[in-house]
């Protein structure tokens, strides 16, 4: 199967599976499972970024000094995008174990459902490019990157569903529009394939931006969620789940280069 076929298939499956599971979790409010996914996805994202995406990028002929600056620019870029609300990562909903005031998601919903969908379309387009870059290096890396994207998208989409429902969307309408927004990942994958395939010199930099995205999401959003809980009874399972995410990332790619 060609690289383009892998990229399209991976993005279609990632979108459909993540949004379908998120809908199931959202409509039944299975908050405990969402929290577990957040923990595991943090470990998986960091493992893929630091043991695969970064080494592949720095193994190229590109100047390591320039690559370092690109990585920093990527992390700062995601920070600035989030500050101006162009991207977001929400994993909360009413009745969960996070310490938010009652009506937290209703407050979130005041931002409106449509801006959430538009912002997600751009975010998912970027995920598609990330998956394309990974598959252009190696099928195993592509599969791992797809799993990493899916792992963080499921709790992310749960947050989106709750915001859309609180904004007045019916369940069916929220699912359909979230799916349409999510399928922009396929467009991102196709665009990423043709751009990176014809301009191979850009591939190391695309991998760095992908690594920056994974590192930023894990360190700014997923891990801080766990730092709010201090009891050993809660902390130990979270640590074990993060390590499980690391193990999954290592196993899928054989644990090495």
C-alpha positions in Angstrom: 0.0 0.0 0.0 1.3 3.4 -0.9 2.3 6.1 1.6 -0.7 8.3 0.4 -3.1 5.4 1.0 -1.7 4.8 4.5 -2.0 8.5 5.3 -5.6 8.8 4.1 -6.7 5.6 5.8 -4.9 6.6 9.1 -6.6 10.0 9.1 -10.1 8.6 8.3 -9.8 5.9 10.9 -8.4 8.3 13.5 -11.2 10.8 13.0 -14.1 8.3 12.9 -12.8 6.3 15.9 -11.9 9.2 18.1 -15.1 11.2 17.5 -17.3 8.1 17.8 -15.7 7.0 21.1 -15.8 10.6 22.3 -19.5 10.8 21.5 -20.1 7.6 23.4 -18.2 8.9 26.4 -19.8 12.3 26.3 -23.4 11.1 26.0 -22.9 8.6 28.8 -20.6 10.8 30.9 -18.0 8.1 31.6 -15.6 10.6 33.2 -13.4 8.0 34.8 -12.4 6.5 31.5 -11.8 10.0 30.0 -9.3 10.7 32.9 -7.5 7.5 32.2 -7.2 8.4 28.5 -5.8 11.7 29.4 -3.0 10.1 31.5 -2.1 7.5 28.9 -2.1 10.0 26.0 0.4 12.2 27.9 2.9 9.3 28.1 2.3 8.3 24.5 2.7 11.8 23.1 5.9 12.5 25.0 7.3 9.1 24.0 6.6 9.6 20.3 8.0 13.1 20.3 11.2 12.5 22.2 12.2 9.0 21.1 11.0 9.1 17.4 10.1 12.4 15.9 13.0 14.4 17.4 15.7 11.7 16.6 14.4 11.3 13.1 14.6 15.1 12.5 18.1 15.5 14.0 19.3 12.5 12.1 18.8 14.4 8.9 21.4 16.6 7.1 19.7 19.8 8.4 21.7 22.1 10.7 21.0 21.0 14.4 21.3 24.6 15.5 18.5 25.6 13.1 16.4 22.6 14.1 16.7 23.6 17.7 15.3 27.1 16.9 12.5 25.5 14.8 11.5 23.3 17.8 11.5 26.3 20.1 9.5 28.4 17.6 7.0 25.5 17.3 6.4 25.3 21.0 6.1 29.1 21.3 3.8 29.2 18.3 1.4 26.7 19.8 1.5 28.8 23.0 0.6 32.0 21.1 -2.1 30.2 19.2 -3.7 29.0 22.4 -3.5 32.4 23.9 -5.5 33.9 21.1 -8.0 31.0 21.3 -7.2 29.6 17.9 -6.6 26.2 19.4 -7.9 24.7 22.6 -7.8 21.5 24.5 -10.7 20.9 26.8 -11.1 17.7 28.8 -13.7 18.7 31.4 -17.5 18.1 31.7 -20.1 18.5 34.4 -19.9 15.8 37.1 -16.2 14.9 36.5 -13.6 14.8 39.2 -11.9 18.1 38.3 -12.3 20.9 40.7 -14.4 23.4 38.7 -17.4 25.4 39.9 -20.9 24.1 38.9 -21.8 25.3 35.4 -18.1 25.4 34.3 -19.0 24.0 30.9 -21.9 26.4 30.5 -19.4 29.1 31.0 -17.1 27.5 28.4 -20.1 27.3 26.0 -20.4 31.1 26.0 -17.6 31.1 23.5 -20.1 29.6 21.1 -20.2 26.2 19.4 -19.3 27.4 15.9 -15.9 29.0 16.8 -15.1 25.6 18.5 -15.8 23.7 15.3 -13.8 26.2 13.2 -10.9 26.1 15.5 -11.0 22.3 15.6 -11.0 22.2 11.8 -7.6 24.0 11.7 -6.3 21.9 14.6 -7.3 18.6 12.9 -5.8 19.8 9.6 -2.5 20.1 11.4 -2.9 16.6 12.9 -3.3 15.3 9.4 0.0 17.0 8.3 1.6 15.4 11.4 0.4 11.9 10.4 1.6 12.5 6.8 5.1 13.5 7.9 5.4 10.4 10.1 4.3 8.0 7.4 6.7 9.5 4.9 9.5 8.5 7.3 8.3 5.0 8.2 5.0 3.0 8.4 5.6 2.1 12.0 6.2 5.7 13.0 3.1 6.7 11.1 1.0 4.2 13.0 2.5 5.4 16.3 1.8 9.0 15.5 -1.7 8.1 14.5 -2.3 6.4 17.9 -0.8 9.4 19.7 -3.1 11.8 17.8 -6.1 9.5 18.5 -5.2 9.2 22.2 -5.3 12.9 22.8 -8.1 13.6 20.5 -10.6 11.4 22.3 -10.6 13.4 25.6 -10.3 16.6 23.6 -13.4 15.7 21.6 -15.3 14.8 24.8 -14.7 18.4 25.9 -15.9 19.6 22.6 -19.1 17.6 22.7 -19.9 18.9 26.1 -19.3 22.5 25.0 -21.5 22.0 21.9 -24.3 20.3 23.9 -24.2 23.2 26.4 -24.3 25.6 23.5 -27.6 24.2 22.4 -26.6 21.6 19.8 -28.7 18.4 19.6 -26.7 15.2 20.1 -27.0 14.2 16.4 -26.1 17.7 15.2 -23.1 17.9 17.5 -21.9 14.5 16.2 -22.3 15.3 12.6 -20.6 18.7 12.7 -17.8 17.4 14.9 -17.2 14.7 12.3 -17.2 17.2 9.5 -14.7 19.3 11.4 -12.6 16.3 12.2 -12.4 15.2 8.5 -10.2 18.2 7.8 -7.5 15.9 9.0 -7.8 14.0 5.8 -7.2 17.2 3.8 -4.2 18.0 6.0 -2.8 14.5 5.4 -3.2 14.8 1.6 -1.7 18.3 1.5 1.1 17.2 3.8 1.9 14.2 1.6 2.2 16.2 -1.7 4.1 19.1 -0.1 6.6 17.0 1.9 7.0 14.4 -0.9 8.0 17.0 -3.4 10.1 19.0 -1.0 11.9 16.4 1.1 14.1 19.1 2.7 11.0 20.3 4.6 10.4 16.8 6.2 12.8 17.3 9.2 11.2 20.6 10.0 7.6 19.1 9.7 8.7 16.4 12.2 10.0 19.0 14.6 6.7 20.9 14.4 4.9 17.6 15.1 7.1 17.0 18.1 6.6 20.5 19.3 2.8 20.0 19.1 2.9 16.7 21.1 5.3 18.1 23.7 3.2 21.3 24.1 -0.1 19.4 24.5 1.4 17.0 27.0 3.2 19.5 29.2 0.8 22.4 29.1 -2.5 20.6 29.2 -2.5 16.9 30.0 0.1 16.7 32.8 -1.1 19.8 34.6 -4.5 18.2 34.9 -2.9 15.5 37.0 -0.9 17.9 39.1 -4.1 19.2 40.7 -4.6 16.0 42.6 -2.3 15.4 45.5 -3.5 12.2 47.3 -1.4 9.1 46.8 -4.5 7.1 46.0 -5.2 9.2 43.0 -1.6 10.0 42.0 -0.2 6.4 41.8 -2.8 5.1 39.2 -2.1 8.3 37.2 1.6 7.7 37.2 1.1 4.1 36.2 -1.2 5.1 33.3 1.3 7.7 32.1 4.0 4.9 32.1 1.6 2.6 30.3 1.3 5.3 27.6 5.1 5.3 27.4 5.2 1.6 27.1 2.6 1.6 24.3 4.6 4.1 22.3 7.8 2.0 22.7 6.1 -1.3 21.9 4.4 -0.1 18.7 7.7 1.1 17.2 9.8 -1.7 18.6 11.3 0.5 21.3 14.1 2.0 19.2 15.1 3.9 16.0 
